[in-house]
């Protein structure tokens, strides 16, 4: 009997989750009327937009999932929280899409690159920002002791950290990230996306803990976020010297005629792996 009750409860949660996910898809479609998703994916076989949208959907799963994570307070209260924080997650994730366009990939129009040029590097970065933002929203809405306002505040700080991480990454790479991505360099986009996802993991998991007070939680949160920023140049150096000791990342990603996407995958996953280590240790 208890197993049947648990199964019915789980199915109700899953049904509400997918309704919120559908809401997130509809909202994103309405906000991006400059393209028809079905036409772009089926008729034009647009891999860049596919990558960006897939990243958004994955970020949406993470963002809404934050409202499901944690201890139960009873079905009614859980469903109320899921609806409130699920709608909030949809709103915040779509704002993050525009932050990517205006403040991270600010030297060109993201939609033009995704639709007109089918630029896979732009698609990778857009997907990376959505996934990073999804983790940030996940951490912001989980835990106890907070409210909708603390969730928004932690998300806002997390977005600021993503913007700073993008600036830091552009400074530590010998090549100009925006120029390489605008040249359809998918390797540069993949590496950049890995750096952004790693930052999202660091600050997102830092916000996951139970909220006590701003005076107690904010310094810890900022310390962990700064650890993530310091991680970027260190991980790039270690990847260059230890994982790919016979080549230079810059040469493989930006200076040779055909960018080495494999090297970019290694760099990106090095960032993501390091972010989990920081989250487990700090």
C-alpha positions as CSV (number, residue, x, y, z in Angstrom):
1,X,0.0,0.0,0.0
2,X,2.8,2.4,0.9
3,X,4.6,1.6,-2.3
4,X,1.5,2.4,-4.3
5,X,1.0,5.7,-2.5
6,X,4.7,6.6,-3.1
7,X,4.3,5.7,-6.8
8,X,1.2,7.8,-7.2
9,X,2.9,10.7,-5.4
10,X,6.0,10.4,-7.7
11,X,3.8,10.4,-10.8
12,X,2.0,13.6,-9.7
13,X,5.4,15.3,-9.1
14,X,6.6,14.2,-12.5
15,X,3.4,15.4,-14.2
16,X,3.8,18.9,-12.6
17,X,7.5,18.9,-13.5
18,X,6.8,18.3,-17.2
19,X,4.0,20.9,-17.2
20,X,6.6,23.4,-15.9
21,X,9.1,22.2,-18.5
22,X,6.5,22.7,-21.2
23,X,5.9,26.2,-19.8
24,X,9.6,26.9,-20.1
25,X,9.6,25.7,-23.7
26,X,6.6,27.9,-24.6
27,X,8.1,31.0,-22.9
28,X,11.4,30.5,-24.7
29,X,9.6,30.0,-28.1
30,X,7.5,33.2,-27.5
31,X,10.6,35.2,-26.6
32,X,12.5,34.0,-29.7
33,X,10.1,34.6,-32.6
34,X,13.0,35.4,-34.8
35,X,13.2,31.7,-35.6
36,X,10.9,28.7,-35.9
37,X,12.5,25.9,-34.0
38,X,10.9,23.1,-36.0
39,X,11.9,24.6,-39.3
40,X,15.5,25.3,-38.1
41,X,16.0,21.8,-36.8
42,X,14.2,19.8,-39.4
43,X,14.4,21.8,-42.6
44,X,17.7,23.6,-42.2
45,X,19.4,21.0,-40.0
46,X,20.8,23.8,-37.9
47,X,23.3,22.2,-35.4
48,X,24.2,25.5,-33.8
49,X,20.6,26.4,-32.7
50,X,20.1,22.7,-31.8
51,X,23.0,22.9,-29.4
52,X,21.9,26.2,-27.9
53,X,18.3,24.9,-27.4
54,X,19.4,21.6,-26.0
55,X,21.6,23.4,-23.5
56,X,18.5,25.5,-22.5
57,X,16.4,22.4,-22.1
58,X,19.0,20.8,-19.9
59,X,19.4,24.0,-17.9
60,X,15.6,24.0,-17.5
61,X,15.6,20.5,-16.1
62,X,18.3,21.5,-13.5
63,X,16.5,24.8,-12.7
64,X,13.1,23.2,-12.1
65,X,14.7,20.2,-10.5
66,X,16.0,22.5,-7.7
67,X,12.3,22.9,-6.6
68,X,12.0,19.1,-6.3
69,X,15.2,18.5,-4.4
70,X,15.4,18.4,-0.7
71,X,13.2,17.0,2.1
72,X,9.4,16.8,1.6
73,X,7.0,19.0,3.6
74,X,3.9,17.1,2.5
75,X,2.4,16.8,-1.0
76,X,0.4,20.0,-0.9
77,X,3.2,22.2,0.3
78,X,5.7,20.5,-2.1
79,X,3.4,21.1,-5.1
80,X,2.9,24.8,-4.1
81,X,6.7,25.2,-3.8
82,X,7.3,23.4,-7.0
83,X,4.9,25.7,-8.9
84,X,6.2,28.9,-7.3
85,X,9.9,28.1,-7.7
86,X,9.4,26.3,-11.0
87,X,7.9,29.4,-12.6
88,X,10.7,31.4,-11.0
89,X,13.2,29.0,-12.5
90,X,11.7,29.5,-16.0
91,X,11.8,33.3,-15.6
92,X,15.4,33.4,-14.4
93,X,16.7,31.0,-17.0
94,X,15.3,33.0,-19.8
95,X,16.8,36.2,-18.4
96,X,20.1,34.3,-18.4
97,X,19.8,33.7,-22.1
98,X,19.6,37.5,-22.6
99,X,22.6,38.0,-20.3
100,X,24.6,35.7,-22.5
101,X,23.6,37.7,-25.6
102,X,24.2,41.2,-24.1
103,X,26.9,40.8,-21.5
104,X,28.9,37.6,-22.3
105,X,28.8,37.4,-26.2
106,X,28.4,41.1,-26.4
107,X,30.5,41.8,-29.6
108,X,27.9,40.2,-31.9
109,X,24.3,39.2,-32.1
110,X,23.8,35.7,-30.7
111,X,20.6,35.1,-32.7
112,X,22.2,36.1,-36.0
113,X,25.2,33.8,-35.3
114,X,22.9,30.9,-34.4
115,X,20.4,31.3,-37.3
116,X,22.0,33.1,-40.2
117,X,25.5,31.7,-39.8
118,X,24.7,28.4,-38.0
119,X,27.8,29.1,-35.8
120,X,28.5,26.1,-33.7
121,X,30.9,28.0,-31.4
122,X,28.1,30.4,-30.5
123,X,25.8,27.4,-29.9
124,X,28.3,25.8,-27.5
125,X,28.7,29.0,-25.5
126,X,24.9,29.6,-25.4
127,X,24.4,26.0,-24.2
128,X,27.1,26.5,-21.6
129,X,25.5,29.6,-20.2
130,X,22.1,27.9,-20.0
131,X,23.6,24.8,-18.2
132,X,25.6,27.0,-15.9
133,X,22.6,29.2,-15.1
134,X,20.5,26.0,-14.5
135,X,23.0,24.8,-11.9
136,X,22.9,28.3,-10.3
137,X,19.1,28.3,-10.2
138,X,19.2,24.8,-8.8
139,X,21.4,25.8,-5.9
140,X,19.5,29.0,-5.3
141,X,16.1,27.4,-4.8
142,X,17.2,24.3,-2.8
143,X,18.0,24.2,0.9
144,X,15.9,25.4,3.7
145,X,15.7,28.7,5.6
146,X,15.5,31.0,2.5
147,X,12.7,32.6,0.5
148,X,12.0,33.6,-3.1
149,X,14.1,36.7,-2.5
150,X,17.2,34.9,-1.3
151,X,16.8,32.6,-4.4
152,X,16.7,35.6,-6.7
153,X,19.7,37.2,-4.9
154,X,21.9,34.1,-5.1
155,X,20.9,33.8,-8.8
156,X,21.9,37.4,-9.4
157,X,25.2,37.0,-7.7
158,X,25.8,33.8,-9.6
159,X,25.1,35.6,-12.9
160,X,27.5,38.3,-12.0
161,X,30.1,35.7,-11.3
162,X,29.5,34.1,-14.8
163,X,30.1,37.5,-16.4
164,X,33.3,38.0,-14.4
165,X,34.4,34.5,-15.3
166,X,33.9,35.2,-18.9
167,X,36.0,38.4,-18.6
168,X,38.7,36.4,-16.7
169,X,38.7,33.6,-19.3
170,X,39.2,36.1,-22.1
171,X,42.1,37.6,-20.3
172,X,43.9,34.4,-19.6
173,X,43.7,33.1,-23.1
174,X,46.3,34.4,-25.6
175,X,43.6,34.7,-28.3
176,X,40.4,36.8,-28.4
177,X,37.5,34.6,-27.5
178,X,34.9,36.7,-29.4
179,X,36.9,36.9,-32.6
180,X,37.5,33.1,-32.6
181,X,33.9,32.3,-32.0
182,X,32.7,34.8,-34.6
183,X,35.0,32.9,-37.0
184,X,32.9,29.7,-36.4
185,X,35.6,28.2,-34.2
186,X,33.7,25.5,-32.3
187,X,36.8,24.5,-30.4
188,X,37.1,28.0,-28.8
189,X,33.3,27.9,-28.1
190,X,33.6,24.4,-26.4
191,X,36.5,25.5,-24.2
192,X,34.7,28.7,-23.2
193,X,31.5,26.8,-22.5
194,X,33.4,24.4,-20.2
195,X,34.8,27.3,-18.2
196,X,31.4,28.9,-17.8
197,X,29.7,25.6,-16.8
198,X,32.5,25.0,-14.2
199,X,31.8,28.5,-12.7
200,X,28.1,27.7,-12.6
201,X,28.8,24.5,-10.8
202,X,31.0,26.2,-8.2
203,X,28.6,29.0,-7.3
204,X,25.5,26.9,-7.8
205,X,26.5,24.2,-5.4
206,X,27.8,26.9,-3.0
207,X,24.2,28.3,-2.8
208,X,22.7,24.8,-2.2
209,X,23.4,24.8,1.5
210,X,20.7,25.8,4.0
211,X,20.3,29.5,4.4
212,X,20.9,30.9,7.9
213,X,21.6,34.6,7.5
214,X,23.2,36.9,5.0
215,X,26.0,37.8,7.4
216,X,26.9,34.1,7.8
217,X,26.2,32.7,4.3
218,X,27.2,35.5,2.0
219,X,31.0,35.5,3.0
220,X,31.2,31.8,2.5
221,X,29.4,32.0,-0.8
222,X,31.7,34.7,-2.1
223,X,34.8,32.9,-0.9
224,X,33.8,29.8,-2.8
225,X,32.9,31.9,-5.9
226,X,36.3,33.6,-5.8
227,X,37.9,30.1,-5.5
228,X,36.2,29.3,-8.8
229,X,37.6,32.4,-10.5
230,X,41.1,31.5,-9.3
231,X,40.6,28.0,-10.6
232,X,40.3,29.1,-14.2
233,X,43.9,30.1,-15.0
234,X,45.3,27.3,-12.8
235,X,43.3,24.6,-14.5
236,X,44.2,25.9,-17.9
237,X,47.9,25.8,-17.0
238,X,47.6,22.3,-15.6
239,X,45.7,21.0,-18.6
240,X,48.4,22.5,-20.9
241,X,51.3,21.1,-18.9
242,X,50.0,17.8,-17.5
243,X,47.2,16.5,-19.8
244,X,48.5,17.8,-23.1
245,X,52.2,18.2,-22.3
246,X,53.5,17.8,-25.9
247,X,51.2,20.5,-27.4
248,X,50.0,24.0,-26.5
249,X,46.3,24.5,-26.1
250,X,46.4,27.9,-27.8
251,X,48.0,26.3,-30.9
252,X,45.4,23.5,-31.0
253,X,42.4,25.6,-30.5
254,X,43.1,29.0,-32.2
255,X,46.2,29.2,-34.3
256,X,46.1,26.1,-36.5
257,X,44.1,25.9,-39.7
258,X,41.6,23.4,-38.4
259,X,40.8,23.9,-34.7
260,X,41.3,20.8,-32.6
261,X,37.9,20.2,-31.0
262,X,39.2,17.2,-29.1
263,X,41.7,19.4,-27.2
264,X,38.8,21.7,-26.5
265,X,36.8,18.9,-25.0
266,X,39.7,18.0,-22.7
267,X,40.1,21.6,-21.6
268,X,36.3,22.0,-21.0
269,X,36.1,18.8,-19.0
270,X,39.2,19.7,-17.0
271,X,37.3,22.9,-15.8
272,X,34.2,21.0,-15.0
273,X,36.0,18.3,-13.1
274,X,38.0,20.9,-11.1
275,X,34.7,22.6,-10.2
276,X,33.4,19.5,-8.6
277,X,36.6,19.0,-6.6
278,X,36.4,22.6,-5.3
279,X,32.7,22.1,-4.4
280,X,33.5,18.9,-2.5
281,X,36.5,20.4,-0.7
282,X,35.6,23.9,0.2
